[in-house]
Amino acid sequence: MADGRGERPADRLAPVLRPVRAGNGFEEALEQILQVVRLGLVAAGERLPAERELAERLHISRVTLREVLKVLQDEGLVESRRGRYGGTFVRPRRQSADEDELRRRIDKVDVEDTLRFREVLEVGAAGLCAAHGLDDAQARRLREALAATHDAPLADYRRRDTLLHLTLAELAGSPSLAAQYAAVRAGVNELLDCIPLLVRNLEHSQAQHTALVEAVLEGDADGAREVMREHCAGTAALLRGFLTAPPP
């Protein structure tokens, strides 16, 4: 249905909604729909486009789309209504203490600079580890760090995830790179602590971690760099989605 200006809600979404890349479909779809909601492109009380239309615009399955909408519902951003006039509706926003903390942290960190620098360091470290090779003790350390993330309880996941990435940076053989990565990761964690842990994202991250470690141990530098680049892009998509500031 068009509004008073003859504009359908879906027409306002064209600048934001676009086909996602296959590697990070869930994360990038969540980023885009979060932006739609947080930027007010669909007003409170207004219905999002139908599932079929959203899935077609994003080039994702309806199963993946429903997982994205479930996250938004769990976060209190949308609600599902049944019946003839049902659908997914945007809920009115309420400023919370968590959002105040999030704004404070965003003000302290240049998000885009942090994410880009993190990608440069991580992709470089992965390529160096694979190209130079690891001895038996180093390979064992990397495998153990990976195994620790697989066994991590949810509350301890981010700490062990951080340790895996720090291990890879250290094994790259450049103390300067490792030190810079430790600093930038601290900034990333400041932001990650303000967004929810999403099971679908963690499962996807774990699959990427496994592929990354396998590429490093096999000496596949191009493969290791590509997996790490995709992994960083997924995290960046989530952060950009959750950290998009709503209009005042």
C-alpha positions in Angstrom: 0.0 0.0 0.0 1.3 3.5 -0.9 1.5 6.3 1.7 0.1 9.8 1.3 2.8 10.7 -1.2 2.1 7.7 -3.4 5.2 5.9 -2.3 5.3 2.3 -1.2 7.4 1.5 1.8 9.4 -0.9 -0.3 10.4 2.0 -2.6 12.3 3.7 0.2 14.5 0.6 0.7 16.1 0.5 -2.7 19.2 2.4 -1.6 19.8 -0.1 1.2 18.6 -3.5 0.1 20.8 -5.3 -2.5 21.8 -8.9 -3.3 24.1 -10.3 -0.6 27.3 -12.3 -1.3 27.0 -16.0 -0.9 29.7 -16.3 1.7 28.0 -14.1 4.4 24.4 -14.3 3.4 22.9 -14.3 6.9 25.2 -11.5 8.3 24.9 -9.2 5.3 21.1 -9.7 5.1 20.9 -8.9 8.9 23.0 -5.8 8.3 20.8 -4.5 5.6 17.5 -5.1 7.4 18.9 -3.6 10.6 19.8 -0.5 8.7 16.3 -0.3 7.3 14.8 -0.4 10.8 17.4 1.7 12.7 17.5 4.4 10.0 13.7 4.7 10.1 13.2 3.8 6.4 10.2 1.8 7.6 8.4 3.7 10.4 7.3 2.4 13.7 4.0 0.5 13.3 4.6 0.1 9.6 5.0 -3.3 7.9 8.2 -4.6 6.3 7.8 -5.8 2.7 6.6 -9.4 2.4 9.0 -12.2 3.0 9.0 -13.3 -0.6 9.9 -9.7 -1.8 12.7 -9.3 0.8 14.1 -12.7 0.0 14.1 -11.9 -3.7 15.7 -8.5 -3.2 18.5 -10.0 -1.0 19.0 -13.2 -3.0 18.6 -15.4 0.1 16.3 -18.2 0.9 13.2 -17.6 3.0 14.6 -19.9 5.6 17.6 -17.6 6.0 15.3 -14.5 6.0 13.2 -16.0 8.8 16.3 -16.5 10.9 17.2 -12.8 10.3 13.7 -11.7 11.3 13.8 -13.9 14.4 16.9 -12.0 15.5 15.2 -8.7 15.0 12.2 -9.9 16.9 14.3 -11.2 19.8 16.0 -7.8 19.9 12.6 -6.1 20.3 12.9 -4.3 17.0 10.0 -5.9 15.1 7.0 -8.1 15.9 5.1 -10.7 13.9 1.4 -10.5 13.5 -0.9 -13.2 12.0 -4.0 -13.0 10.0 -5.1 -11.4 6.8 -3.4 -8.1 7.6 -0.4 -9.7 9.3 3.3 -9.6 8.6 6.4 -8.2 10.3 5.9 -4.8 11.8 8.5 -2.4 13.1 8.1 -1.7 16.8 8.5 1.8 18.4 12.0 2.4 19.6 12.9 2.9 23.3 16.2 4.3 24.3 17.9 1.9 26.7 20.9 2.0 28.9 22.6 -0.4 26.5 22.1 2.0 23.6 23.5 4.8 25.7 26.6 2.7 26.3 26.8 1.7 22.6 26.7 5.4 21.6 29.5 6.2 24.0 31.6 3.4 22.6 30.9 4.4 19.0 32.0 8.0 19.8 35.4 6.6 21.1 36.1 4.4 18.1 36.3 5.2 14.4 34.3 2.1 13.4 35.2 2.0 9.7 38.9 2.7 10.3 39.0 -0.1 12.9 37.3 -2.6 10.7 39.5 -1.9 7.7 42.7 -2.0 9.7 41.6 -5.2 11.3 41.0 -6.8 7.9 44.4 -5.7 6.6 46.2 -7.2 9.6 44.2 -10.4 9.7 44.3 -11.1 6.0 48.1 -10.4 6.0 48.7 -12.6 9.1 46.7 -15.5 7.5 48.7 -15.3 4.3 52.0 -15.1 6.1 51.3 -18.1 8.2 50.3 -20.2 5.2 53.1 -19.0 3.0 55.9 -19.4 5.5 54.6 -22.6 7.1 54.3 -23.6 10.7 56.5 -26.1 12.6 54.9 -28.9 14.5 54.7 -27.0 17.8 53.1 -23.9 16.1 50.7 -26.1 14.2 49.7 -27.8 17.4 49.1 -24.3 19.1 46.8 -23.3 16.2 44.8 -26.5 16.3 44.4 -26.2 20.1 43.2 -22.6 19.8 40.7 -23.7 17.2 39.5 -26.6 19.3 39.0 -24.3 22.3 36.5 -22.2 20.3 34.6 -25.3 19.3 34.3 -26.4 22.9 33.6 -22.9 24.3 30.4 -22.2 26.3 28.5 -19.3 24.9 29.5 -16.9 27.6 33.2 -17.6 27.0 33.1 -17.8 23.2 34.3 -14.3 22.3 37.3 -14.6 24.6 38.4 -17.9 23.0 37.6 -16.5 19.5 39.9 -13.6 20.4 42.7 -16.0 21.5 42.4 -17.9 18.2 42.9 -14.7 16.2 45.7 -13.5 18.4 47.5 -16.9 18.1 47.3 -16.6 14.3 48.7 -13.0 14.4 51.5 -14.1 16.7 52.4 -17.1 14.5 52.8 -14.8 11.5 56.3 -14.1 12.8 56.0 -10.3 13.1 56.0 -8.9 16.6 54.9 -5.5 15.2 51.9 -7.1 13.4 50.9 -9.0 16.5 51.1 -5.9 18.7 49.1 -3.8 16.2 46.5 -6.6 16.0 46.1 -6.8 19.7 45.4 -3.1 19.9 42.9 -3.1 17.0 41.2 -6.3 18.4 40.6 -4.5 21.7 38.7 -1.8 19.8 36.7 -4.5 17.9 35.8 -6.3 21.1 34.6 -3.0 22.7 32.0 -2.9 19.9 31.3 -6.7 19.8 30.4 -6.6 23.5 27.5 -4.3 22.7 25.8 -6.6 20.2 24.1 -10.0 20.9 25.7 -13.4 20.3 23.8 -15.0 17.4 24.0 -18.7 17.2 23.7 -18.7 13.4 26.6 -16.3 13.1 28.7 -18.3 15.5 28.1 -21.5 13.6 29.1 -19.8 10.4 32.2 -18.3 12.1 33.2 -21.7 13.3 33.0 -23.1 9.8 35.2 -20.3 8.6 37.7 -20.8 11.4 38.0 -24.4 10.5 38.5 -23.7 6.8 41.0 -21.0 7.7 43.1 -23.2 9.9 43.0 -26.0 7.2 44.2 -23.5 4.6 47.1 -22.3 6.8 48.2 -25.8 7.7 48.1 -26.9 4.0 50.2 -23.9 3.0 47.4 -22.4 0.9 48.2 -18.7 1.2 45.6 -17.5 -1.3 42.9 -19.7 0.3 43.8 -18.5 3.8 43.7 -14.9 2.8 40.3 -15.3 1.0 38.7 -17.1 4.0 40.0 -14.5 6.4 38.8 -11.7 4.2 35.3 -13.2 4.1 35.4 -13.8 7.8 36.2 -10.2 8.5 33.5 -9.1 6.1 30.9 -11.1 8.1 31.9 -9.5 11.4 31.9 -6.0 9.8 28.4 -6.6 8.3 27.0 -7.4 11.8 28.7 -4.5 13.4 27.6 -2.0 10.8 24.0 -3.3 11.0 23.8 -3.0 14.8 25.9 0.1 15.1 23.9 2.2 12.5 22.8 5.2 14.6 19.0 5.9 14.3 18.1 9.5 13.3 17.7 11.9 16.3 
